[in-house]
Amino acid sequence: MNKSIRLVAASIYLFFGLLVVMLTFIQVINGPEYRDDERNPRLLAARAGRERGPIVARDGRLIAESVEVSSQTAAFERSYPFGSLFSHPVGYATFLFAERGLESERSSDLSSSRNLTFSGMIDEILGRDTDGQGLRLTLSPELQDAARTGLGDQPGAVVAIEPSTGEVLAMYSSPTYDPNRLVAGDTEYGDAINREPSKPLLDRTRAELYPPGSAFKVITTAAALESGTANARTLFEDVPELVLPGSTSTISNFNGGLCNGGEPVTLEVAFARSCNTVFGQLGLDVDEDDLIDMAQAFGFNQDLGLDMELIESQIPTDFSGNRAGLAQSAIGERDVRATPVQMAVVAAAVANGGISMQPYLVAETFERDLTVIQATQPAIRERAIGPGTAAALKDLMIKTVTQGTGRSAAIEGAEVGGKTGTAQGPGGNPDLWFIGFATRAERSIAVAVVVEDGGLIGADATGGAVAAPIARDVMAAWLAGS
């Protein structure tokens, strides 16, 4: 065999050798990943041929169900009786647009993906139950509707939590979308919401980070109280502007004014009136490790354990001597970022005596005969603050609603506490916050509301004027329930 033939033969052997290696890599090593990928047409077709389990609200009303259809692509289609009301937490399951939200994250329960495996086929042959399971959520249709009404056309989000259990009572993001149109295969609508600058597919409750602004002062105050740096009666100088150490930057009060007519101001009054200069100074007084540790105790830089994917809220773990950055972070600006879920967890922990419960959305999984397979048990995430600090902080938040910037959140006959926030947004207008809690008789609720870009008011908007009334209506809807 001459040299040219040997070279050609070697090249052929090498080619087939590489082909075998690549096929082995694709079929054996990456096979499970490709098989389970939500975009796999075989997986989608198999699921479309099976009836998915229902999803119901906390009161048992249907949020998602499968209906029998006669089409070339599916034997069953999903239907969403509430339309867009639950579209972000629940998502959708479609043949054309795949899956999103809980429909995706709990698809193996809902669609009984075990049917698509060898063991699943054996179960079917033996006549064992292979139906998809149902999910009962913690979400309340009334609270979702109150959140939708309150936000209206304003971009933003509302999250409500039962403080003593961690049940997520409301999780609403605006703008939203209609999952039924995606199920119907409306590609024009699907393309439009994908291109829409307002991002209706984005779940702002858990997948968007915002500067929390003055709502973060709850954490700064907790750090000061817990460390003994200050108490409600501690006096601070009342100045309209605080020059930050080592820089030419300043922190100013809202509208550049004084908080207490130039007289010394207590922490209690500064909290109720949301005095930026006082909290900038308090941030400098508190040891930076105490502030960071307190934020992390409330859940920043941590996995909160929510049974859906959730972006971690952020605070720097080392200010490296940047005192100006520390002061700005103490008022919820600079590099501090939070999801609405995170800020609802903060409010819930204060309302629950300092104990932070793990938030959850899925209360139960059940069989078609309504037999409960698994029920979620409330779990303590962490004790964020001691009971004494929680009681003092709760009192400060109550006085913010009775005497300060949170008056618009007051509910007759209920104990309501909260903290407003007005943070510089990326569009120039402020992002508007209210976090708080309400209690009447045996019912309690904690809430976080954020409205983007000044809402309907614009540059002059405040959290007290825009976000607090939305929070009030959501909390009132829960307190009014049976």
C-alpha positions as CSV (number, residue, x, y, z in Angstrom):
1,M,0.0,0.0,0.0
2,N,1.6,3.3,-1.1
3,K,1.9,6.3,1.1
4,S,-1.1,8.2,-0.5
5,I,-3.5,5.3,0.1
6,R,-2.3,4.9,3.7
7,L,-2.9,8.6,4.3
8,V,-6.5,8.4,2.9
9,A,-7.2,5.3,4.9
10,A,-5.9,6.9,8.1
11,S,-8.1,10.0,7.4
12,I,-11.2,7.8,7.0
13,Y,-10.4,5.9,10.2
14,L,-9.9,9.1,12.0
15,F,-13.1,10.6,10.7
16,F,-15.2,7.6,11.7
17,G,-13.4,7.5,15.1
18,L,-14.3,11.1,15.7
19,L,-17.9,10.4,14.6
20,V,-18.2,7.6,17.1
21,V,-16.9,9.8,19.9
22,M,-19.3,12.6,19.0
23,L,-22.2,10.3,18.7
24,T,-21.3,8.7,22.1
25,F,-21.1,12.2,23.6
26,I,-24.4,13.3,22.2
27,Q,-26.4,10.1,22.8
28,V,-24.9,8.9,26.0
29,I,-23.4,11.7,27.9
30,N,-25.7,14.6,26.8
31,G,-28.6,12.3,26.0
32,P,-30.6,12.9,29.1
33,E,-30.2,16.7,28.8
34,Y,-31.4,16.8,25.2
35,R,-34.2,14.3,26.0
36,D,-35.6,16.5,28.9
37,D,-35.1,19.8,27.1
38,E,-38.4,21.7,27.0
39,R,-37.8,22.4,23.3
40,N,-37.6,18.7,22.4
41,P,-40.4,18.2,19.9
42,R,-40.8,14.5,21.0
43,L,-41.2,15.5,24.6
44,L,-43.7,18.3,23.7
45,A,-45.7,15.9,21.5
46,A,-45.8,13.2,24.2
47,R,-46.9,15.7,26.9
48,A,-49.5,17.2,24.5
49,G,-51.0,13.7,24.2
50,R,-51.6,13.4,28.0
51,E,-53.9,15.2,30.4
52,R,-51.9,17.4,32.8
53,G,-53.1,17.8,36.4
54,P,-55.1,20.8,37.4
55,I,-53.7,23.8,39.3
56,V,-56.1,25.4,41.8
57,A,-56.0,28.5,44.1
58,R,-55.9,28.3,47.9
59,D,-59.8,28.2,47.9
60,G,-59.9,25.4,45.3
61,R,-60.9,27.4,42.3
62,L,-59.4,26.3,39.0
63,I,-56.4,28.3,37.8
64,A,-55.3,25.9,35.1
65,E,-56.9,22.8,33.6
66,S,-56.6,20.5,30.6
67,V,-59.4,20.3,28.1
68,E,-59.8,17.6,25.5
69,V,-59.3,18.8,21.9
70,S,-59.1,17.3,18.5
71,S,-56.1,18.6,16.7
72,Q,-53.0,17.2,14.9
73,T,-50.7,18.4,17.6
74,A,-52.4,17.7,20.8
75,A,-55.1,15.6,22.5
76,F,-55.3,18.1,25.4
77,E,-54.8,21.8,25.7
78,R,-54.4,23.9,28.8
79,S,-57.1,26.4,29.7
80,Y,-56.6,29.3,32.2
81,P,-60.0,30.4,33.5
82,F,-58.6,33.5,35.2
83,G,-56.8,34.7,32.0
84,S,-53.9,36.9,32.8
85,L,-54.5,37.1,36.6
86,F,-52.0,34.3,37.5
87,S,-49.9,34.3,34.3
88,H,-46.6,35.0,35.9
89,P,-46.5,32.6,38.8
90,V,-48.4,29.8,37.0
91,G,-47.1,30.5,33.5
92,Y,-48.3,28.3,30.6
93,A,-47.9,24.9,29.0
94,T,-48.3,24.9,25.2
95,F,-47.2,22.9,22.2
96,L,-45.8,25.9,20.3
97,F,-44.4,28.0,23.0
98,A,-43.2,25.3,25.4
99,E,-43.7,25.9,29.2
100,R,-43.1,28.7,31.7
101,G,-43.6,29.4,35.4
102,L,-44.9,26.6,37.7
103,E,-46.2,24.9,34.6
104,S,-42.5,24.4,33.7
105,E,-40.9,24.1,37.1
106,R,-43.5,21.5,38.3
107,S,-44.1,19.9,34.9
108,S,-42.9,16.5,36.0
109,D,-45.7,16.4,38.6
110,L,-48.3,18.0,36.4
111,S,-47.7,16.0,33.3
112,S,-46.5,12.8,35.0
113,S,-43.3,12.8,33.0
114,R,-42.6,9.3,34.4
115,N,-45.0,8.2,31.7
116,L,-42.3,9.1,29.2
117,T,-39.8,6.7,30.7
118,F,-39.5,2.9,30.6
119,S,-40.8,2.6,34.1
120,G,-43.7,4.7,33.1
121,M,-44.6,2.4,30.3
122,I,-44.5,-0.6,32.6
123,D,-46.9,1.3,35.0
124,E,-49.3,1.8,32.1
125,I,-49.1,-1.9,31.1
126,L,-49.8,-3.0,34.6
127,G,-52.7,-0.5,34.9
128,R,-51.1,1.6,37.6
129,D,-52.2,5.3,38.0
130,T,-50.0,7.4,35.7
131,D,-52.1,10.6,35.6
132,G,-50.5,13.9,36.3
133,Q,-50.9,15.3,39.8
134,G,-52.6,18.5,40.7
135,L,-51.2,21.5,42.6
136,R,-53.0,23.6,45.2
137,L,-51.4,27.0,45.5
138,T,-51.3,29.4,48.4
139,L,-52.4,32.3,46.1
140,S,-55.7,34.1,46.7
141,P,-57.7,35.2,43.6
142,E,-59.1,38.1,45.6
143,L,-55.6,39.4,46.5
144,Q,-54.4,38.9,42.9
145,D,-57.3,40.9,41.7
146,A,-56.7,43.7,44.3
147,A,-53.1,43.9,43.1
148,R,-54.1,44.0,39.5
149,T,-56.6,46.8,40.2
150,G,-54.2,48.8,42.2
151,L,-51.3,48.6,39.7
152,G,-53.6,49.1,36.7
153,D,-51.4,50.0,33.7
154,Q,-48.4,50.9,35.9
155,P,-45.4,48.6,35.6
156,G,-44.5,47.1,38.9
157,A,-45.2,44.2,41.2
158,V,-47.0,43.1,44.4
159,V,-46.1,40.3,46.7
160,A,-48.0,39.3,49.9
161,I,-47.0,36.8,52.5
162,E,-48.7,35.3,55.6
163,P,-46.0,36.2,58.2
164,S,-46.4,33.2,60.5
165,T,-46.3,30.5,57.8
166,G,-44.5,31.9,54.7
167,E,-47.5,31.2,52.4
168,V,-47.3,33.5,49.4
169,L,-50.8,35.0,49.2
170,A,-50.3,37.3,46.2
171,M,-47.7,37.4,43.4
172,Y,-48.7,39.8,40.7
173,S,-46.5,41.4,38.0
174,S,-47.5,44.2,35.6
175,P,-47.7,44.3,32.6
176,T,-49.0,40.8,32.1
177,Y,-50.1,38.6,29.2
178,D,-52.9,36.2,28.3
179,P,-51.7,32.6,28.4
180,N,-54.8,31.4,26.6
181,R,-53.7,33.2,23.4
182,L,-50.4,31.3,23.5
183,V,-52.1,28.0,24.0
184,A,-54.2,28.8,20.9
185,G,-51.0,29.2,19.0
186,D,-51.3,32.9,18.3
187,T,-47.8,33.5,17.0
188,E,-48.5,37.1,16.2
189,Y,-49.4,37.7,19.8
190,G,-46.4,35.7,21.0
191,D,-44.0,37.7,18.9
192,A,-45.6,41.0,20.0
193,I,-45.2,40.3,23.7
194,N,-41.6,39.1,23.2
195,R,-40.7,42.4,21.4
196,E,-42.8,44.7,23.7
197,P,-40.4,47.1,25.5
198,S,-42.4,46.9,28.7
199,K,-41.5,43.2,29.0
200,P,-44.9,41.6,29.8
201,L,-43.3,38.2,30.0
202,L,-40.9,39.3,32.8
203,D,-42.0,38.3,36.3
204,R,-41.1,41.4,38.2
205,T,-41.9,39.8,41.6
206,R,-38.9,37.4,41.5
207,A,-36.8,38.0,38.3
208,E,-36.2,41.8,38.5
209,L,-33.9,43.7,40.9
210,Y,-34.7,47.2,42.1
211,P,-32.9,49.7,44.4
212,P,-35.2,49.5,47.5
213,G,-34.5,53.1,48.5
214,S,-35.9,54.0,51.9
215,A,-37.7,50.7,52.3
216,F,-34.2,49.4,53.1
217,K,-34.1,51.6,56.2
218,V,-36.0,48.8,58.0
219,I,-32.8,46.8,57.7
220,T,-30.5,49.7,58.6
221,T,-32.6,50.4,61.7
222,A,-32.7,46.7,62.7
223,A,-28.8,46.7,62.5
224,A,-28.7,49.8,64.7
225,L,-31.2,48.5,67.3
226,E,-29.7,45.0,67.4
227,S,-26.1,46.2,67.8
228,G,-27.1,48.8,70.4
229,T,-25.8,51.6,68.2
230,A,-29.1,53.5,68.5
231,N,-32.6,53.3,69.9
232,A,-35.9,55.0,69.1
233,R,-35.0,58.0,71.3
234,T,-31.4,58.5,70.0
235,L,-31.0,62.1,68.8
236,F,-29.5,63.1,65.4
237,E,-28.6,66.4,63.9
238,D,-31.2,67.7,61.5
239,V,-29.4,68.8,58.4
240,P,-30.8,69.1,54.8
241,E,-27.6,67.7,53.3
242,L,-25.0,65.2,54.5
243,V,-21.5,65.4,53.0
244,L,-20.2,61.9,52.7
245,P,-16.7,61.2,54.1
246,G,-13.8,60.9,51.6
247,S,-15.9,62.3,48.7
248,T,-17.7,65.3,47.4
249,S,-21.0,63.3,47.2
250,T,-23.9,64.3,49.4
251,I,-27.1,62.7,50.7
252,S,-30.2,65.0,50.8
253,N,-33.6,64.7,52.3
254,F,-36.7,64.6,50.0
255,N,-37.0,68.0,48.3
256,G,-33.7,69.1,49.9
257,G,-35.5,70.2,53.1
258,L,-35.1,69.8,56.9
259,C,-36.9,66.9,58.7
260,N,-37.5,68.6,62.0
261,G,-37.2,72.4,61.4
262,G,-33.5,72.2,62.2
263,E,-34.0,70.8,65.8
264,P,-32.4,67.6,66.9
265,V,-34.5,64.6,65.6
266,T,-35.1,61.2,67.2
267,L,-34.6,58.0,65.3
268,E,-38.4,57.4,65.8
269,V,-39.3,60.7,64.0
270,A,-36.6,60.2,61.3
271,F,-37.9,56.8,60.5
272,A,-41.5,58.0,60.2
273,R,-40.5,61.0,58.1
274,S,-37.9,59.0,56.1
275,C,-35.0,61.4,56.7
276,N,-32.2,60.5,54.4
277,T,-29.5,62.5,56.2
278,V,-30.2,60.8,59.5
279,F,-30.0,57.3,57.9
280,G,-26.9,58.2,56.0
281,Q,-25.3,59.1,59.3
282,L,-26.8,56.0,61.0
283,G,-25.2,53.9,58.3
284,L,-21.8,55.5,59.1
285,D,-22.4,54.9,62.8
286,V,-23.3,51.2,62.4
287,D,-20.4,48.8,61.9
288,E,-20.4,47.8,58.2
289,D,-20.3,44.1,59.1
290,D,-23.4,44.6,61.3
291,L,-25.2,46.1,58.3
292,I,-24.1,43.4,55.9
293,D,-24.9,40.6,58.4
294,M,-28.3,42.1,59.1
295,A,-29.2,42.3,55.4
296,Q,-28.1,38.7,54.9
297,A,-30.1,37.6,57.9
298,F,-33.2,39.0,56.2
299,G,-32.2,37.1,53.0
300,F,-29.9,39.3,50.9
301,N,-27.2,37.4,49.1
302,Q,-29.1,34.2,50.1
303,D,-31.4,31.6,48.6
304,L,-34.8,32.3,50.2
305,G,-36.0,28.8,49.5
306,L,-39.0,29.8,47.4
307,D,-40.3,26.9,45.4
308,M,-39.7,28.8,42.2
309,E,-36.6,30.2,40.6
310,L,-35.8,33.5,42.4
311,I,-33.0,36.0,41.8
312,E,-30.9,36.7,44.9
313,S,-31.2,40.2,46.3
314,Q,-27.8,42.0,46.6
315,I,-25.7,44.0,49.1
316,P,-21.9,44.4,48.9
317,T,-20.1,42.0,51.2
318,D,-17.2,44.3,51.7
319,F,-17.2,48.1,51.4
320,S,-13.3,48.1,51.5
321,G,-13.2,51.4,53.4
322,N,-15.7,53.1,51.1
323,R,-17.6,55.1,53.8
324,A,-19.5,57.0,51.2
325,G,-20.8,53.8,49.6
326,L,-21.7,52.5,53.1
327,A,-23.9,55.6,53.8
328,Q,-25.6,55.4,50.4
329,S,-26.2,51.7,50.9
330,A,-27.8,52.4,54.3
331,I,-30.6,54.3,52.5
332,G,-31.1,51.5,49.9
333,E,-29.2,53.1,47.0
334,R,-25.7,52.5,45.5
335,D,-25.3,48.8,44.9
336,V,-28.2,47.5,47.0
337,R,-30.8,45.7,44.9
338,A,-33.8,43.7,45.9
339,T,-36.7,41.7,44.5
340,P,-40.3,42.4,45.7
341,V,-40.3,38.8,47.1
342,Q,-37.3,39.7,49.2
343,M,-38.8,42.9,50.6
344,A,-42.0,41.1,51.4
345,V,-39.9,38.6,53.4
346,V,-38.4,41.5,55.3
347,A,-41.8,42.9,56.3
348,A,-43.1,39.4,57.2
349,A,-40.1,38.8,59.5
350,V,-40.7,42.0,61.4
351,A,-44.4,41.2,61.7
352,N,-43.6,37.6,62.9
353,G,-41.5,38.7,65.9
354,G,-38.2,38.6,64.0
355,I,-38.6,35.0,62.7
356,S,-38.3,34.8,58.9
357,M,-40.3,31.9,57.4
358,Q,-39.4,30.2,54.2
359,P,-41.8,31.5,51.5
360,Y,-43.7,29.0,49.4
361,L,-46.3,28.8,46.7
362,V,-47.3,25.2,46.4
363,A,-49.5,24.1,49.4
364,E,-50.2,20.6,48.2
365,T,-49.8,18.1,45.5
366,F,-52.8,15.8,45.0
367,E,-54.1,12.9,43.0
368,R,-57.1,13.2,40.7
369,D,-59.4,11.8,43.5
370,L,-58.1,14.8,45.6
371,T,-56.0,12.5,47.8
372,V,-53.2,14.7,49.1
373,I,-49.8,13.3,48.2
374,Q,-47.6,15.9,49.8
375,A,-48.5,19.0,51.9
376,T,-45.9,21.7,52.4
377,Q,-45.2,22.4,56.1
378,P,-44.2,25.9,57.2
379,A,-40.5,26.1,57.9
380,I,-38.4,28.7,59.7
381,R,-35.8,30.2,57.3
382,E,-33.9,32.1,60.0
383,R,-34.3,34.2,63.1
384,A,-33.4,37.6,61.5
385,I,-33.6,39.7,64.6
386,G,-34.4,39.2,68.3
387,P,-37.9,39.7,69.7
388,G,-37.0,43.0,71.4
389,T,-35.6,44.5,68.2
390,A,-38.7,43.2,66.3
391,A,-41.1,44.8,68.7
392,A,-39.2,48.1,68.6
393,L,-39.0,48.0,64.8
394,K,-42.7,47.1,64.5
395,D,-43.6,50.1,66.6
396,L,-41.6,52.4,64.4
397,M,-43.3,51.0,61.3
398,I,-46.8,51.5,62.9
399,K,-45.9,55.1,63.7
400,T,-44.9,55.6,60.0
401,V,-48.4,54.7,59.0
402,T,-50.2,56.7,61.8
403,Q,-47.9,59.7,61.8
404,G,-45.5,59.6,58.9
405,T,-45.1,59.0,55.2
406,G,-47.2,55.8,55.1
407,R,-50.5,57.3,56.1
408,S,-52.1,56.2,52.8
409,A,-51.7,52.5,53.9
410,A,-53.9,52.9,57.0
411,I,-56.9,50.5,57.3
412,E,-59.7,51.2,59.7
413,G,-59.9,48.7,62.6
414,A,-56.5,47.2,61.8
415,E,-53.0,47.5,63.1
416,V,-50.9,48.6,60.1
417,G,-47.2,49.3,59.9
418,G,-44.9,50.0,57.0
419,K,-42.1,51.9,55.4
420,T,-42.2,53.9,52.2
421,G,-39.4,54.1,49.6
422,T,-38.6,56.4,46.7
423,A,-35.5,55.2,44.8
424,Q,-33.9,56.6,41.7
425,G,-34.9,54.5,38.8
426,P,-33.0,53.7,35.6
427,G,-35.4,55.8,33.5
428,G,-34.9,59.0,35.5
429,N,-38.2,58.9,37.4
430,P,-38.2,57.1,40.8
431,D,-39.2,53.6,41.6
432,L,-41.8,53.7,44.3
433,W,-42.0,51.3,47.3
434,F,-44.1,50.4,50.2
435,I,-43.4,47.4,52.5
436,G,-45.5,46.6,55.5
437,F,-47.9,44.5,57.5
438,A,-51.4,44.5,58.8
439,T,-53.2,42.6,61.5
440,R,-56.8,42.3,62.5
441,A,-58.1,39.6,64.9
442,E,-56.4,36.4,63.9
443,R,-55.4,37.4,60.3
444,S,-52.1,38.9,59.4
445,I,-50.4,39.8,56.1
446,A,-47.1,41.3,55.0
447,V,-46.7,43.0,51.6
448,A,-44.3,44.6,49.3
449,V,-45.3,46.9,46.4
450,V,-43.0,48.5,43.8
451,V,-44.2,50.8,41.0
452,E,-41.6,51.6,38.3
453,D,-40.7,54.9,36.8
454,G,-42.9,57.2,38.9
455,G,-46.1,55.3,38.0
456,L,-48.8,57.6,36.6
457,I,-47.4,60.7,38.4
458,G,-43.8,60.7,37.1
459,A,-40.8,62.6,38.6
460,D,-42.7,64.0,41.6
461,A,-44.1,60.6,42.7
462,T,-43.4,59.1,46.1
463,G,-43.9,55.7,47.6
464,G,-46.3,57.0,50.1
465,A,-48.6,58.5,47.4
466,V,-48.4,55.7,44.9
467,A,-47.4,52.4,46.4
468,A,-48.9,52.6,49.9
469,P,-52.6,52.8,48.6
470,I,-52.0,49.7,46.5
471,A,-50.6,47.9,49.6
472,R,-53.6,49.0,51.7
473,D,-56.1,47.6,49.3
474,V,-54.3,44.2,49.0
475,M,-53.9,44.0,52.8
476,A,-57.6,45.0,53.3
477,A,-58.7,42.3,50.9
478,W,-57.0,39.7,53.1
479,L,-58.2,41.0,56.4
480,A,-61.8,41.1,55.1
481,G,-61.7,37.4,54.2
482,S,-63.4,34.7,56.1
